[in-house]
């Protein structure tokens, strides 16, 4: 199952109204670090902008051209970090950033802060492109820094020392990003494993409870039910032989035995047909998922047997695990409703979606489970990823 072709950074949330305001108030470490990165890059260009405003000649190109390229660099950086364009266009925007950065450094070689822009370019590359391409970006940036230093100084030692320093800074930044991505990937895989384990545990618990109910039902039917049947027959015989005033008590005891036998049979029938608690099983699956806020709703009218409950639990498990693995979403809505003679499970995340849905083993499994119970499944990925799976209620 695939969701688009973007980079590894999560896309922006597709939230509306109050949700957007609440999300702005809950800025996390990633959001603040991105904001600070943009501010640092903007600050790196301030000395050149001030010099241009004062009329000093600090650039080898027309000042207005340097300012335009600087604006393009900042815009490209923001777009790459927030993914304001389609995922397929992000690498092209990043290419603009890769080109604009060296132009800014070479066009203002005497501005000592501009090489910082290249450090952040290397950091962004670790998120968006493959490792070999990142190495190429670091090498290119280092060559640009060396060339700009060589153009303003004749001290090879200074050029070598400063260039080596920036090589180490870029390498450390890239390695930090790689380590962070590795940790995020491990946490995501752990969350997926926990979800699968919870689903299996919930199904085992439902199965154990069903087996225990069946065992108790059999015991009630075979032991107590049999004994009550014998008792009712004995009282029936006694009612024909008894004489007043004992006849009244025998008749009353016979009616009580019949009512008790009917109650036992009704209880046995309810225990055999008792449905597992679908809401409880689904709540176990979606609880405490790192980085994913899950909203679960199950209509009170939903009542399914063990087989359908197991199918819906497995469908919900697949929805959650695919959201964790592929979509980059921060919010997932799971709803189970009744639609006529069908029970419908809907899962919708606010992830990046995809232009084309690739049916993998997980989605194929959802389809097979639903179709085996008289239902069907629909997938859409134009605005986040949505799964609608239905089964016949009985």
TORFI-451656 format. One record per residue (C-alpha): residue number from 1; x, y, z. Coordinates in Angstrom, 2 decimals. Each point is the difference from the previous one (the first is absolute). Layout:
+-----+---------+---------+---------+
|   k |      c1 |      c2 |      c3 |
+-----+---------+---------+---------+
| NUM |       X |       Y |       Z |
...
+-----+---------+---------+---------+
***
This chain:
+-----+---------+---------+---------+
|   k |      c1 |      c2 |      c3 |
+-----+---------+---------+---------+
|   1 |    0.00 |    0.00 |    0.00 |
|   2 |    1.50 |    3.30 |   -1.00 |
|   3 |   -0.93 |    3.59 |    0.75 |
|   4 |    1.55 |    2.40 |   -2.49 |
|   5 |    3.65 |    0.53 |   -0.80 |
|   6 |    1.03 |    2.80 |    2.35 |
|   7 |    2.92 |    0.20 |    2.40 |
|   8 |    0.23 |   -1.36 |    3.46 |
|   9 |   -1.18 |    3.12 |    1.81 |
|  10 |   -3.66 |   -0.09 |    1.00 |
|  11 |   -2.36 |    2.18 |   -2.04 |
|  12 |   -2.09 |    2.83 |    1.40 |
|  13 |   -3.20 |   -0.92 |    1.81 |
|  14 |   -3.23 |    0.31 |   -1.89 |
|  15 |   -2.00 |    1.61 |    2.78 |
|  16 |   -2.81 |    2.50 |   -0.08 |
|  17 |   -1.08 |    2.95 |    2.14 |
|  18 |    0.55 |   -0.53 |    3.69 |
|  19 |    2.21 |   -3.01 |   -0.67 |
|  20 |    2.51 |    2.21 |   -1.82 |
|  21 |    0.03 |    2.46 |    2.89 |
|  22 |    0.52 |   -2.81 |    2.50 |
|  23 |    2.79 |   -1.46 |   -2.11 |
|  24 |    1.76 |    3.39 |   -0.09 |
|  25 |   -0.16 |    0.12 |    3.78 |
|  26 |    1.54 |   -3.47 |    0.27 |
|  27 |    3.23 |    0.70 |   -1.88 |
|  28 |    2.43 |   -2.79 |    0.75 |
|  29 |    3.78 |   -0.25 |   -0.12 |
|  30 |    0.01 |   -0.72 |   -3.76 |
|  31 |   -2.07 |    3.09 |   -0.79 |
|  32 |    2.10 |    2.27 |    2.22 |
|  33 |    3.28 |   -1.37 |   -1.39 |
|  34 |   -1.22 |    0.64 |   -3.55 |
|  35 |   -1.06 |    3.53 |    0.88 |
|  36 |    3.35 |    0.72 |    1.64 |
|  37 |    1.85 |   -1.40 |   -3.02 |
|  38 |   -1.81 |    2.45 |   -2.29 |
|  39 |    0.71 |    2.87 |    2.39 |
|  40 |    3.71 |   -0.88 |    0.17 |
|  41 |    0.22 |   -0.08 |   -3.80 |
|  42 |   -1.79 |    3.34 |   -0.19 |
|  43 |    2.41 |    1.44 |    2.57 |
|  44 |    3.00 |   -1.25 |   -2.00 |
|  45 |   -1.01 |    2.29 |   -2.84 |
|  46 |   -0.66 |    3.05 |    2.15 |
|  47 |    3.59 |    1.38 |   -0.19 |
|  48 |   -0.12 |   -0.05 |   -3.79 |
|  49 |   -3.45 |    1.56 |   -0.05 |
|  50 |    1.14 |    2.76 |    2.36 |
|  51 |    3.08 |    0.66 |   -2.11 |
|  52 |   -2.11 |    0.15 |   -3.14 |
|  53 |   -2.39 |    2.41 |    1.70 |
|  54 |    2.94 |    2.22 |    0.99 |
|  55 |    1.33 |   -0.03 |   -3.54 |
|  56 |    3.14 |   -2.03 |    0.76 |
|  57 |    1.36 |   -2.26 |   -2.73 |
|  58 |    0.11 |   -3.44 |    1.59 |
|  59 |   -1.27 |   -2.11 |   -2.88 |
|  60 |    1.56 |   -0.94 |   -3.33 |
|  61 |   -3.41 |    0.14 |   -1.67 |
|  62 |   -2.60 |    2.77 |   -0.04 |
|  63 |   -1.30 |    0.37 |    3.56 |
|  64 |   -3.61 |   -0.38 |   -1.06 |
|  65 |    0.86 |   -3.35 |   -1.60 |
|  66 |    1.60 |   -1.25 |    3.23 |
|  67 |   -3.10 |    1.03 |    1.98 |
|  68 |   -2.28 |   -1.80 |   -2.48 |
|  69 |    2.07 |   -3.21 |    0.16 |
|  70 |    0.02 |    0.24 |    3.80 |
|  71 |   -3.81 |    0.22 |    0.04 |
|  72 |   -0.21 |   -2.97 |   -2.36 |
|  73 |    2.30 |   -2.01 |    2.28 |
|  74 |   -2.12 |    0.70 |    3.10 |
|  75 |   -3.23 |   -0.76 |   -1.85 |
|  76 |    1.38 |   -3.28 |   -1.34 |
|  77 |    1.19 |   -0.98 |    3.47 |
|  78 |   -3.42 |    0.67 |    1.56 |
|  79 |   -1.77 |   -1.91 |   -2.78 |
|  80 |    2.30 |   -3.00 |    0.42 |
|  81 |   -0.42 |   -0.06 |    3.78 |
|  82 |   -3.79 |    0.44 |    0.04 |
|  83 |   -0.77 |   -1.65 |   -3.37 |
|  84 |   -2.24 |    2.75 |   -1.31 |
|  85 |    0.01 |   -1.60 |   -3.45 |
|  86 |   -0.77 |   -3.48 |   -1.26 |
|  87 |    2.44 |   -2.65 |    1.26 |
|  88 |    1.28 |   -0.65 |   -3.53 |
|  89 |    1.00 |    3.68 |   -0.34 |
|  90 |    1.97 |    0.20 |    3.27 |
|  91 |    3.28 |   -1.37 |   -1.46 |
|  92 |   -0.14 |    2.63 |   -2.75 |
|  93 |   -0.50 |    2.79 |    2.54 |
|  94 |    2.88 |   -1.41 |    2.01 |
|  95 |    2.12 |    0.14 |   -3.15 |
|  96 |   -0.70 |    3.73 |   -0.14 |
|  97 |    1.22 |    0.30 |    3.58 |
|  98 |    3.16 |   -1.99 |   -0.81 |
|  99 |    0.82 |    2.37 |   -2.87 |
| 100 |   -1.01 |    3.23 |    1.75 |
| 101 |    2.18 |   -0.65 |    3.06 |
| 102 |    3.38 |   -0.13 |   -1.83 |
| 103 |   -1.01 |    3.01 |   -2.11 |
| 104 |   -0.57 |    2.02 |    3.18 |
| 105 |    3.33 |   -1.06 |    1.51 |
| 106 |    2.05 |    0.62 |   -3.17 |
| 107 |   -1.76 |    3.31 |   -0.69 |
| 108 |    0.83 |    1.33 |    3.48 |
| 109 |    3.32 |   -1.63 |    0.93 |
| 110 |    0.87 |    2.60 |    2.63 |
| 111 |   -3.21 |   -0.61 |    1.98 |
| 112 |    1.18 |   -2.55 |    2.51 |
| 113 |   -3.43 |   -1.29 |    1.05 |
| 114 |   -1.37 |   -1.07 |   -3.38 |
| 115 |    1.65 |   -3.50 |    0.07 |
| 116 |   -2.47 |   -0.80 |    2.79 |
| 117 |   -2.63 |   -0.21 |   -2.73 |
| 118 |    1.84 |   -2.97 |   -1.48 |
| 119 |    0.00 |   -1.79 |    3.36 |
| 120 |   -3.78 |    0.14 |    0.11 |
| 121 |   -0.17 |   -1.12 |   -3.62 |
| 122 |    1.95 |   -3.12 |    0.99 |
| 123 |   -2.37 |   -0.56 |    2.94 |
| 124 |   -3.10 |    0.25 |   -2.21 |
| 125 |    1.58 |   -2.37 |   -2.53 |
| 126 |    0.23 |   -2.68 |    2.69 |
| 127 |   -3.80 |    0.10 |    0.24 |
| 128 |   -0.86 |    0.15 |   -3.67 |
| 129 |    2.55 |   -1.89 |   -2.12 |
| 130 |    2.02 |   -3.18 |    0.14 |
| 131 |    3.24 |   -0.24 |    1.94 |
| 132 |    2.27 |    0.05 |   -3.10 |
| 133 |   -1.69 |    3.19 |   -1.19 |
| 134 |    0.47 |    1.51 |    3.46 |
| 135 |    3.73 |   -0.79 |   -0.19 |
| 136 |    0.14 |    1.74 |   -3.39 |
| 137 |   -1.74 |    3.06 |    1.49 |
| 138 |    2.51 |    0.14 |    2.89 |
| 139 |    2.95 |   -0.30 |   -2.38 |
| 140 |   -1.43 |    2.69 |   -2.29 |
| 141 |   -0.64 |    2.33 |    2.92 |
| 142 |    3.53 |   -0.53 |    1.33 |
| 143 |    1.51 |    0.76 |   -3.41 |
| 144 |   -2.05 |    3.19 |   -0.22 |
| 145 |    1.15 |    1.09 |    3.47 |
| 146 |    3.65 |   -0.68 |   -0.90 |
| 147 |   -0.32 |    1.92 |   -3.28 |
| 148 |   -1.64 |    3.01 |    1.66 |
| 149 |    2.75 |    0.12 |    2.66 |
| 150 |    2.72 |   -0.36 |   -2.59 |
| 151 |   -1.39 |    3.00 |   -1.86 |
| 152 |    0.50 |    2.32 |    3.01 |
| 153 |    3.16 |   -1.38 |    1.65 |
| 154 |    3.38 |   -1.35 |   -1.06 |
| 155 |    0.46 |   -2.14 |    3.14 |
| 156 |   -0.42 |   -3.66 |   -0.98 |
| 157 |    0.11 |   -1.07 |    3.63 |
| 158 |   -2.94 |    2.20 |    0.92 |
| 159 |   -1.97 |   -1.20 |   -3.03 |
| 160 |    0.69 |   -3.64 |    0.91 |
| 161 |   -0.84 |    0.49 |    3.67 |
| 162 |   -3.28 |    1.84 |   -0.56 |
| 163 |   -1.05 |   -2.42 |   -2.76 |
| 164 |    0.74 |   -2.99 |    2.25 |
| 165 |   -2.03 |    1.62 |    2.77 |
| 166 |   -3.03 |    0.37 |   -2.25 |
| 167 |    0.44 |   -3.57 |   -1.26 |
| 168 |   -0.16 |   -1.21 |    3.60 |
| 169 |   -3.00 |    2.20 |    0.80 |
| 170 |   -1.90 |   -1.26 |   -3.03 |
| 171 |    0.93 |   -3.61 |    0.73 |
| 172 |   -1.07 |    0.31 |    3.64 |
| 173 |   -3.30 |    1.56 |   -1.05 |
| 174 |   -0.70 |   -2.73 |   -2.54 |
| 175 |    0.90 |   -2.74 |    2.47 |
| 176 |   -2.30 |    1.55 |    2.62 |
| 177 |   -2.87 |   -0.01 |   -2.50 |
| 178 |    0.74 |   -3.61 |   -0.98 |
| 179 |    0.03 |   -1.03 |    3.68 |
| 180 |   -3.28 |    1.79 |    0.58 |
| 181 |   -1.62 |   -1.65 |   -3.02 |
| 182 |    1.26 |   -3.39 |    1.21 |
| 183 |   -1.56 |    0.59 |    3.42 |
| 184 |   -3.29 |    1.11 |   -1.55 |
| 185 |   -0.01 |   -3.08 |   -2.23 |
| 186 |    0.65 |   -2.29 |    2.98 |
| 187 |   -2.77 |    1.64 |    2.01 |
| 188 |   -2.37 |   -0.38 |   -2.93 |
| 189 |    0.89 |   -3.68 |   -0.41 |
| 190 |   -0.44 |   -0.52 |    3.73 |
| 191 |   -3.42 |    1.67 |   -0.12 |
| 192 |   -0.99 |   -2.24 |   -2.93 |
| 193 |    1.14 |   -3.09 |    1.92 |
| 194 |   -1.94 |    1.13 |    3.08 |
| 195 |   -3.11 |    0.56 |   -2.11 |
| 196 |    0.23 |   -3.46 |   -1.52 |
| 197 |    0.61 |   -1.51 |    3.44 |
| 198 |   -2.98 |    1.84 |    1.49 |
| 199 |   -2.24 |   -1.15 |   -2.83 |
| 200 |    1.08 |   -3.59 |    0.46 |
| 201 |   -0.41 |    0.31 |    3.77 |
| 202 |   -3.49 |    1.46 |   -0.40 |
| 203 |   -1.03 |   -2.80 |   -2.34 |
| 204 |    1.45 |   -2.63 |    2.33 |
| 205 |   -1.83 |    1.55 |    2.94 |
| 206 |   -3.27 |    0.01 |   -1.97 |
| 207 |    0.59 |   -3.58 |   -1.07 |
| 208 |    0.80 |   -1.07 |    3.57 |
| 209 |   -3.12 |    1.69 |    1.31 |
| 210 |   -2.07 |   -1.61 |   -2.73 |
| 211 |    1.43 |   -3.42 |    0.80 |
| 212 |   -0.66 |    0.53 |    3.70 |
| 213 |   -3.58 |    1.08 |   -0.69 |
| 214 |   -0.51 |   -3.03 |   -2.21 |
| 215 |    1.39 |   -2.30 |    2.70 |
| 216 |   -2.26 |    1.49 |    2.66 |
| 217 |   -2.98 |   -0.17 |   -2.35 |
| 218 |    0.65 |   -3.69 |   -0.62 |
| 219 |    0.34 |   -0.66 |    3.72 |
| 220 |   -3.27 |    1.80 |    0.70 |
| 221 |   -1.76 |   -1.89 |   -2.75 |
| 222 |    1.44 |   -3.45 |    0.68 |
| 223 |   -0.01 |    0.05 |    3.82 |
| 224 |   -2.43 |    2.52 |    1.44 |
| 225 |   -2.32 |   -0.13 |   -3.00 |
| 226 |   -0.12 |   -3.79 |    0.12 |
| 227 |   -0.61 |   -0.05 |    3.75 |
| 228 |   -2.75 |    2.60 |   -0.27 |
| 229 |   -1.64 |   -2.01 |   -2.76 |
| 230 |   -0.01 |   -3.11 |    2.21 |
| 231 |   -1.32 |    2.07 |    2.90 |
| 232 |   -2.84 |    1.40 |   -2.12 |
| 233 |   -0.96 |   -3.51 |   -1.14 |
| 234 |    0.05 |   -1.33 |    3.56 |
| 235 |   -2.19 |    2.85 |    1.16 |
| 236 |   -2.34 |   -0.65 |   -2.92 |
| 237 |   -0.40 |   -3.58 |    1.13 |
| 238 |   -0.39 |    1.08 |    3.61 |
| 239 |   -2.74 |    2.45 |   -0.93 |
| 240 |   -2.12 |   -2.89 |   -1.32 |
| 241 |    0.38 |   -2.06 |    3.19 |
| 242 |   -0.08 |    2.69 |    2.64 |
| 243 |   -3.17 |    0.92 |    1.84 |
| 244 |   -1.00 |    3.25 |    1.61 |
| 245 |    1.41 |    1.91 |    1.78 |
| 246 |    3.43 |   -1.34 |   -1.30 |
| 247 |   -1.19 |    0.24 |   -3.63 |
| 248 |    0.05 |    3.79 |    0.11 |
| 249 |    3.66 |    0.09 |    1.08 |
| 250 |    1.04 |   -2.64 |   -2.54 |
| 251 |   -1.70 |    1.90 |   -2.80 |
| 252 |    1.71 |    3.21 |    1.05 |
| 253 |    3.41 |   -1.74 |    0.16 |
| 254 |   -0.60 |   -1.44 |   -3.47 |
| 255 |   -0.65 |    3.48 |   -1.47 |
| 256 |    3.10 |    1.42 |    1.71 |
| 257 |    2.11 |   -2.85 |   -1.44 |
| 258 |   -1.37 |    0.66 |   -3.50 |
| 259 |    0.69 |    3.74 |    0.28 |
| 260 |    3.50 |   -0.67 |    1.29 |
| 261 |    0.65 |   -2.42 |   -2.88 |
| 262 |   -1.20 |    2.64 |   -2.48 |
| 263 |    2.30 |    2.60 |    1.59 |
| 264 |    2.96 |   -2.37 |   -0.24 |
| 265 |   -0.72 |   -0.70 |   -3.67 |
| 266 |   -0.30 |    3.74 |   -0.70 |
| 267 |    3.27 |    0.70 |    1.81 |
| 268 |    1.74 |   -2.76 |   -1.94 |
| 269 |   -1.27 |    1.47 |   -3.27 |
| 270 |    1.21 |    3.49 |    0.92 |
| 271 |    3.41 |   -1.30 |    1.04 |
| 272 |    0.38 |   -1.86 |   -3.28 |
| 273 |   -0.96 |    3.03 |   -2.08 |
| 274 |    1.66 |    2.67 |    2.16 |
| 275 |    2.11 |    2.34 |   -2.16 |
| 276 |    3.50 |    1.17 |    0.99 |
| 277 |    0.49 |    3.62 |    1.04 |
| 278 |    1.20 |    1.56 |   -3.27 |
| 279 |    0.46 |    3.46 |    1.52 |
| 280 |    2.32 |   -1.36 |    2.70 |
| 281 |    2.04 |   -2.01 |   -2.52 |
| 282 |    0.48 |    3.00 |   -2.30 |
| 283 |    0.86 |    2.28 |    2.92 |
| 284 |    2.87 |   -2.32 |    0.91 |
| 285 |    1.45 |    0.28 |   -3.51 |
| 286 |   -0.03 |    3.80 |   -0.27 |
| 287 |    1.15 |    0.85 |    3.53 |
| 288 |    3.25 |    1.94 |    0.59 |
| 289 |    1.40 |    0.10 |   -3.53 |
| 290 |    3.07 |    2.28 |   -0.19 |
| 291 |   -0.49 |    3.00 |   -2.27 |
| 292 |   -3.50 |   -1.07 |   -1.07 |
| 293 |   -3.21 |    1.38 |    1.49 |
| 294 |   -2.79 |   -2.53 |   -0.58 |
| 295 |   -3.70 |    0.85 |    0.31 |
| 296 |   -2.08 |   -3.18 |    0.41 |
| 297 |   -3.81 |   -0.10 |   -0.18 |
| 298 |   -2.18 |   -3.11 |    0.07 |
| 299 |   -3.77 |    0.37 |   -0.33 |
| 300 |   -2.06 |   -1.53 |    2.80 |
| 301 |   -2.06 |   -1.84 |   -2.61 |
| 302 |    3.02 |   -2.02 |   -1.16 |
| 303 |   -0.36 |   -3.68 |    0.96 |
| 304 |    2.04 |   -2.65 |   -1.77 |
| 305 |    0.94 |   -3.60 |    0.63 |
| 306 |    3.50 |   -1.23 |    0.74 |
| 307 |    0.93 |   -0.58 |   -3.66 |
| 308 |   -1.04 |    3.49 |   -1.12 |
| 309 |    1.58 |    1.58 |    3.06 |
| 310 |    3.30 |   -1.70 |   -0.83 |
| 311 |   -0.20 |    1.23 |   -3.60 |
| 312 |   -0.68 |    3.59 |    1.07 |
| 313 |    2.79 |   -0.12 |    2.58 |
| 314 |    2.46 |   -1.21 |   -2.63 |
| 315 |   -1.17 |    2.70 |   -2.42 |
| 316 |    0.53 |    2.67 |    2.66 |
| 317 |    3.44 |   -1.43 |    0.76 |
| 318 |    1.00 |    0.24 |   -3.65 |
| 319 |   -1.28 |    3.58 |   -0.23 |
| 320 |    2.01 |    1.05 |    3.07 |
| 321 |    3.22 |   -1.77 |   -1.01 |
| 322 |   -0.11 |    1.38 |   -3.55 |
| 323 |   -0.57 |    3.49 |    1.37 |
| 324 |    3.04 |   -0.37 |    2.27 |
| 325 |    2.20 |   -1.48 |   -2.72 |
| 326 |   -0.83 |    2.00 |   -3.10 |
| 327 |   -2.19 |    3.08 |    0.32 |
| 328 |    1.94 |    2.30 |    2.34 |
| 329 |   -3.34 |    0.94 |    1.55 |
| 330 |   -0.52 |    1.49 |    3.44 |
| 331 |   -3.73 |   -0.66 |    0.24 |
| 332 |   -2.14 |   -3.05 |   -0.77 |
| 333 |   -3.75 |   -0.36 |    0.27 |
| 334 |   -1.49 |   -3.50 |    0.34 |
| 335 |   -3.79 |   -0.39 |    0.05 |
| 336 |   -2.22 |   -3.09 |    0.07 |
| 337 |   -3.60 |    0.63 |   -1.02 |
| 338 |   -3.12 |   -1.89 |   -1.07 |
| 339 |   -1.29 |    0.55 |   -3.54 |
| 340 |   -3.11 |   -2.07 |   -0.60 |
| 341 |    0.98 |   -3.65 |    0.21 |
| 342 |    3.72 |    0.81 |   -0.01 |
| 343 |    2.58 |    1.00 |    2.55 |
| 344 |    2.45 |    2.53 |   -1.45 |
| 345 |    3.51 |    0.79 |    1.24 |
| 346 |    1.48 |    3.27 |   -1.28 |
| 347 |    3.61 |    1.06 |    0.54 |
| 348 |    1.23 |    3.42 |   -1.19 |
| 349 |    3.36 |    1.62 |    0.75 |
| 350 |    1.35 |    3.48 |   -0.70 |
| 351 |    3.15 |   -1.26 |   -1.71 |
| 352 |    1.48 |    0.84 |   -3.35 |
| 353 |   -2.22 |   -2.33 |   -2.01 |
| 354 |    1.08 |   -1.25 |   -3.41 |
| 355 |   -0.77 |    0.42 |   -3.67 |
| 356 |   -0.32 |   -3.78 |   -0.32 |
| 357 |   -0.79 |   -2.69 |    2.55 |
| 358 |    2.16 |   -3.10 |   -0.19 |
| 359 |   -1.84 |   -3.06 |    1.31 |
| 360 |    2.40 |   -1.90 |    2.24 |
| 361 |   -0.53 |   -3.03 |    2.19 |
| 362 |   -1.58 |    2.07 |    2.76 |
| 363 |   -2.66 |    1.64 |   -2.17 |
| 364 |   -0.59 |   -3.27 |   -1.81 |
| 365 |   -0.55 |   -1.69 |    3.36 |
| 366 |   -2.59 |    2.64 |    0.98 |
| 367 |   -1.81 |   -0.54 |   -3.29 |
| 368 |   -0.04 |   -3.78 |    0.36 |
| 369 |   -1.31 |    0.13 |    3.57 |
| 370 |   -2.81 |    2.38 |   -0.92 |
| 371 |   -1.03 |   -1.87 |   -3.13 |
| 372 |   -0.07 |   -3.33 |    1.84 |
| 373 |   -2.66 |    1.53 |    2.29 |
| 374 |   -2.13 |    1.43 |   -2.78 |
| 375 |    1.53 |    3.47 |    0.00 |
| 376 |    2.42 |    2.07 |   -2.04 |
| 377 |    2.84 |    2.51 |    0.43 |
| 378 |    0.72 |    3.41 |   -1.56 |
| 379 |    3.33 |    1.86 |    0.05 |
| 380 |    0.57 |    3.68 |   -0.79 |
| 381 |    3.19 |    2.05 |    0.39 |
| 382 |   -0.67 |    3.45 |   -1.43 |
| 383 |   -0.30 |    1.73 |    3.40 |
| 384 |    1.82 |   -2.16 |    2.50 |
| 385 |   -0.69 |   -3.72 |   -0.18 |
| 386 |   -3.51 |   -1.37 |    0.53 |
| 387 |   -1.10 |   -3.60 |    0.42 |
| 388 |   -3.71 |   -0.93 |    0.06 |
| 389 |   -0.61 |   -3.69 |    0.78 |
| 390 |   -3.44 |   -1.53 |    0.47 |
| 391 |   -1.30 |   -3.43 |    1.04 |
| 392 |   -3.49 |   -1.42 |    0.31 |
| 393 |   -1.26 |    0.43 |    3.56 |
| 394 |   -1.17 |   -3.63 |    0.18 |
+-----+---------+---------+---------+
***
